[in-house]
Amino acid sequence: MANSREIQARMKSIKDTMKITSAMCMISSSKLQKARRDLKNTEPYFYAIQDSLAKILDLSPDTGNEFFSSRESIPASERKKGYIVVTADKGMAGAYNHNVIKIAENEALSENKTELFIIGQVGRRYFEKKNIPVDTDFQYTAQNPNMNRARIISERIVELFKTGELDEVHIIFTRMINSVTFNAEIKQLLPLKRNRITTGKENNYQQFFFEPDIDTVFGHIVPNYIAGYIYGALVESYCAEHNARMMAMQTATDAAKEMLRNLGIEYNRARQAAITQEITEVIAGAKAQKNKTD
């Protein structure tokens, strides 16, 4: 059994660690609430853009064919695919990063012509260590997602798709289902799917004129639509990251409390054993002194 001084040192170390885990849990909780508000505030904008695209397609079904082209003439082995992978900048978030990286790694290793666009330091370091090619110019942090960053990413991938450098674009992110459940998912951004762009409202675009033409207007709206989807994925991933970190830190804090409880019991036993030993030694010494006197 360890002596009381060793147990006290362990208890102090655990208490110091528990302060850190408790603070990280509170910080993640605060950032999670802010990210949720930001996502809720931007959702109407994204749905308005989707509604506009749906109404234009309803008015002119052949509009924007370049964004819907699946390029079936290109063989599967020759198709160039791009994957936007959303990870975190830090660890200590349970299986959050692992789940995203696992999907991305499977996709990267299963395709011959794959290009990875990594958001977050964890994913970037992982794939560089594995010698899996990543776009070195694509340097974006996972912290504080904003619409401006989503627009820059959207313009980049739309341009790569239009010029034929990429035939497909997918995004791998973590969708937050509820406060305790989140899943890593992969969604196709380009080419667009007509059945996914729908509206439940009446189409009043019959009364509008499009300048210079309807195709140009559609082409200007699409990058904003993609940006809205990317922004939603960034914020959802950010929410899931902090939710996962909050849960992991809460679990660590609870484990630390349990360890302190067990060490407290062990400390009391060690102290009681030391006291008993001291009493035994005093009694033995007194008895020996009495026998010597007699």
VMD Tcl script that draws the C-alpha trace (Angstrom):
set ca {
  {0.00 0.00 0.00}
  {1.30 3.49 -0.88}
  {2.03 5.80 2.03}
  {-0.17 8.80 2.79}
  {2.27 11.31 1.25}
  {2.26 9.49 -2.10}
  {-1.55 9.28 -2.06}
  {-1.82 13.00 -1.28}
  {0.46 13.80 -4.24}
  {-1.72 11.71 -6.55}
  {-4.89 13.37 -5.24}
  {-3.39 16.83 -5.84}
  {-2.44 15.88 -9.41}
  {-5.95 14.56 -10.11}
  {-7.55 17.71 -8.67}
  {-5.39 19.89 -10.92}
  {-6.38 17.81 -13.96}
  {-10.04 17.95 -12.95}
  {-9.90 21.76 -12.90}
  {-8.70 21.69 -16.53}
  {-11.35 19.20 -17.70}
  {-14.10 21.15 -15.92}
  {-12.96 24.42 -17.53}
  {-12.78 22.82 -21.00}
  {-16.29 21.42 -20.54}
  {-17.66 24.88 -19.67}
  {-15.83 26.55 -22.59}
  {-17.15 23.97 -25.08}
  {-20.67 24.40 -23.70}
  {-20.49 28.18 -24.25}
  {-19.10 27.84 -27.81}
  {-21.71 25.18 -28.63}
  {-24.58 27.52 -27.73}
  {-23.10 30.35 -29.83}
  {-22.59 28.08 -32.85}
  {-26.18 26.84 -32.61}
  {-27.48 30.41 -32.62}
  {-25.34 31.28 -35.65}
  {-26.64 28.26 -37.57}
  {-30.24 29.07 -36.69}
  {-29.79 32.69 -37.82}
  {-28.39 31.71 -41.23}
  {-30.81 28.88 -42.06}
  {-33.48 31.25 -43.51}
  {-30.89 32.64 -45.95}
  {-29.90 29.16 -47.15}
  {-33.51 28.06 -47.60}
  {-34.32 31.28 -49.49}
  {-31.51 30.57 -51.96}
  {-32.69 26.98 -52.41}
  {-36.21 28.26 -52.96}
  {-34.94 30.66 -55.64}
  {-33.10 27.90 -57.48}
  {-36.14 25.65 -57.33}
  {-38.40 28.36 -58.77}
  {-35.96 29.10 -61.60}
  {-35.77 25.38 -62.45}
  {-39.54 25.18 -62.38}
  {-39.68 28.09 -64.82}
  {-36.83 26.79 -67.04}
  {-36.00 23.09 -66.44}
  {-32.97 23.16 -68.77}
  {-31.26 25.97 -66.89}
  {-27.82 25.37 -65.38}
  {-27.07 22.09 -67.11}
  {-23.34 22.52 -66.46}
  {-23.99 22.22 -62.71}
  {-26.16 19.13 -63.12}
  {-23.96 17.30 -65.61}
  {-22.84 13.96 -64.20}
  {-20.30 13.55 -67.04}
  {-21.28 9.95 -67.70}
  {-18.93 9.77 -70.66}
  {-15.95 9.75 -68.28}
  {-15.14 6.19 -67.07}
  {-15.35 5.57 -63.33}
  {-11.60 4.89 -63.15}
  {-10.85 8.26 -64.74}
  {-13.22 10.43 -62.74}
  {-11.51 13.09 -60.63}
  {-13.15 13.43 -57.24}
  {-12.61 16.08 -54.61}
  {-13.44 15.66 -50.91}
  {-13.78 18.52 -48.44}
  {-12.95 16.96 -45.07}
  {-14.03 18.88 -41.97}
  {-12.02 17.94 -38.85}
  {-11.07 19.83 -35.69}
  {-7.95 21.83 -34.85}
  {-7.56 20.02 -31.54}
  {-8.11 16.58 -30.08}
  {-9.66 15.57 -26.75}
  {-13.08 15.27 -28.40}
  {-13.75 11.54 -28.16}
  {-14.20 9.82 -31.53}
  {-15.15 13.03 -33.36}
  {-12.01 13.30 -35.51}
  {-11.59 9.54 -35.89}
  {-15.04 9.05 -37.43}
  {-14.50 11.74 -40.09}
  {-10.94 10.65 -40.90}
  {-12.03 7.03 -41.24}
  {-14.55 7.91 -43.98}
  {-12.08 10.21 -45.73}
  {-9.30 7.64 -45.61}
  {-11.54 4.94 -47.09}
  {-12.55 7.28 -49.93}
  {-8.98 8.46 -50.56}
  {-7.56 4.94 -50.71}
  {-10.38 3.51 -52.82}
  {-10.13 6.05 -55.66}
  {-7.26 6.60 -58.09}
  {-7.84 10.29 -58.85}
  {-8.75 11.85 -55.52}
  {-7.96 15.27 -54.13}
  {-8.48 16.10 -50.46}
  {-9.32 19.57 -49.18}
  {-8.76 19.45 -45.43}
  {-10.29 21.84 -42.91}
  {-8.74 21.54 -39.45}
  {-5.23 20.81 -38.21}
  {-5.99 17.28 -36.95}
  {-6.99 15.96 -40.38}
  {-4.21 17.84 -42.14}
  {-1.50 16.39 -39.88}
  {-2.99 12.90 -40.13}
  {-3.04 12.71 -43.94}
  {0.36 14.35 -44.31}
  {1.79 11.74 -41.94}
  {0.16 8.98 -43.99}
  {1.57 10.50 -47.21}
  {-1.94 10.83 -48.67}
  {-1.99 13.80 -51.13}
  {-3.82 16.89 -49.87}
  {-4.25 20.35 -51.38}
  {-1.48 22.31 -49.65}
  {-3.02 25.67 -50.61}
  {-6.26 24.80 -48.84}
  {-5.37 26.05 -45.33}
  {-8.50 26.68 -43.29}
  {-9.08 26.44 -39.55}
  {-12.11 24.74 -38.06}
  {-12.55 27.47 -35.45}
  {-15.23 30.17 -35.73}
  {-16.84 29.16 -39.07}
  {-18.30 32.08 -41.00}
  {-20.11 32.72 -44.26}
  {-17.17 34.52 -45.85}
  {-14.96 31.45 -45.49}
  {-17.73 29.25 -46.89}
  {-18.05 31.53 -49.94}
  {-14.30 31.38 -50.64}
  {-14.37 27.56 -50.45}
  {-17.50 27.44 -52.63}
  {-15.98 29.64 -55.33}
  {-12.86 27.47 -55.39}
  {-14.62 24.12 -55.82}
  {-17.20 25.50 -58.29}
  {-14.37 26.82 -60.44}
  {-12.54 23.47 -60.31}
  {-15.76 21.70 -61.30}
  {-16.56 24.07 -64.18}
  {-13.04 23.82 -65.64}
  {-13.12 20.02 -65.50}
  {-10.36 19.65 -62.91}
  {-12.91 17.86 -60.72}
  {-15.83 15.73 -61.91}
  {-17.39 15.30 -58.48}
  {-17.17 17.20 -55.21}
  {-18.17 15.73 -51.85}
  {-18.04 17.03 -48.30}
  {-17.33 14.86 -45.26}
  {-18.53 16.40 -42.03}
  {-20.27 15.58 -38.76}
  {-24.00 16.14 -38.52}
  {-25.35 16.86 -35.06}
  {-28.62 14.96 -34.63}
  {-29.30 15.97 -31.01}
  {-27.39 16.93 -27.87}
  {-25.94 13.44 -27.41}
  {-25.90 11.98 -30.94}
  {-23.79 13.00 -33.94}
  {-22.76 11.08 -37.05}
  {-20.01 11.55 -39.61}
  {-21.57 11.79 -43.09}
  {-20.54 12.27 -46.70}
  {-22.68 14.38 -49.05}
  {-22.30 15.22 -52.72}
  {-22.09 18.93 -53.51}
  {-21.44 18.76 -57.27}
  {-22.90 17.88 -59.66}
  {-26.18 19.12 -58.26}
  {-29.22 16.84 -58.00}
  {-32.46 18.31 -59.32}
  {-34.62 16.26 -56.96}
  {-32.85 17.83 -53.95}
  {-33.70 21.40 -54.96}
  {-37.37 21.75 -54.13}
  {-39.77 24.41 -52.89}
  {-43.13 24.17 -51.27}
  {-44.13 27.74 -52.10}
  {-46.00 29.16 -55.05}
  {-43.77 30.11 -57.97}
  {-44.18 33.84 -58.60}
  {-41.08 34.18 -60.81}
  {-43.35 34.22 -63.88}
  {-43.65 37.96 -63.26}
  {-39.87 38.64 -63.33}
  {-37.33 39.34 -66.05}
  {-33.80 37.97 -65.73}
  {-30.87 40.13 -66.83}
  {-28.78 39.42 -68.82}
  {-30.46 35.99 -68.98}
  {-31.80 33.25 -66.74}
  {-28.71 31.02 -67.11}
  {-26.40 33.79 -65.92}
  {-28.60 34.51 -62.92}
  {-28.72 30.81 -62.07}
  {-24.94 30.57 -62.41}
  {-24.48 33.41 -59.92}
  {-26.87 31.87 -57.38}
  {-25.36 28.37 -57.41}
  {-22.06 29.32 -55.67}
  {-24.11 30.96 -52.91}
  {-26.22 27.81 -52.62}
  {-23.07 25.68 -52.32}
  {-21.64 28.19 -49.83}
  {-24.78 27.90 -47.73}
  {-24.49 24.13 -47.63}
  {-20.77 24.31 -46.78}
  {-21.41 26.85 -44.05}
  {-24.10 24.62 -42.55}
  {-21.67 21.68 -42.61}
  {-18.92 23.77 -40.98}
  {-21.20 24.99 -38.20}
  {-22.73 21.56 -37.59}
  {-19.25 20.06 -37.38}
  {-18.20 22.83 -35.03}
  {-21.24 22.15 -32.83}
  {-20.57 18.40 -32.88}
  {-16.89 18.97 -32.03}
  {-17.67 21.01 -28.93}
  {-20.49 18.70 -27.95}
  {-18.12 15.72 -28.20}
  {-15.42 17.57 -26.26}
  {-17.95 18.62 -23.63}
  {-19.08 15.02 -23.18}
  {-15.49 13.74 -23.10}
  {-14.43 16.33 -20.53}
  {-17.52 15.66 -18.40}
  {-16.71 11.94 -18.48}
  {-13.10 12.71 -17.52}
  {-14.28 14.94 -14.67}
  {-16.62 12.24 -13.37}
  {-13.81 9.68 -13.60}
  {-11.52 12.04 -11.66}
  {-14.14 12.43 -8.93}
  {-14.44 8.64 -8.65}
  {-10.65 8.30 -8.47}
  {-10.53 10.94 -5.73}
  {-13.20 9.09 -3.79}
  {-11.26 5.82 -3.99}
  {-7.99 7.54 -3.15}
  {-9.68 9.24 -0.20}
  {-10.63 5.85 1.17}
  {-7.12 4.54 0.50}
  {-5.61 7.62 2.17}
  {-7.74 7.15 5.29}
  {-6.70 3.52 5.47}
  {-3.02 4.42 5.06}
  {-3.29 7.11 7.71}
  {-5.12 4.75 10.07}
  {-2.45 2.09 9.47}
  {0.29 4.65 10.21}
  {-1.45 5.73 13.40}
  {-1.93 2.12 14.47}
  {1.74 1.43 13.72}
  {2.82 4.42 15.79}
  {0.61 3.38 18.72}
  {1.96 -0.16 18.52}
  {5.53 1.14 18.52}
  {4.83 3.42 21.52}
  {3.22 0.59 23.48}
  {6.06 -1.76 22.58}
  {8.63 0.85 23.64}
  {6.86 1.54 26.91}
  {6.59 -2.16 27.63}
  {10.27 -2.67 26.89}
  {11.19 0.27 29.15}
  {9.04 -1.16 31.95}
  {10.64 -4.59 31.62}
  {14.08 -2.95 31.71}
  {13.18 -1.04 34.90}
  {11.88 -4.22 36.58}
}
mol new
graphics top color blue
foreach p $ca { graphics top sphere $p radius 0.5 }
foreach p [lrange $ca 0 end-1] q [lrange $ca 1 end] { graphics top cylinder $p $q radius 0.2 }
display resetview
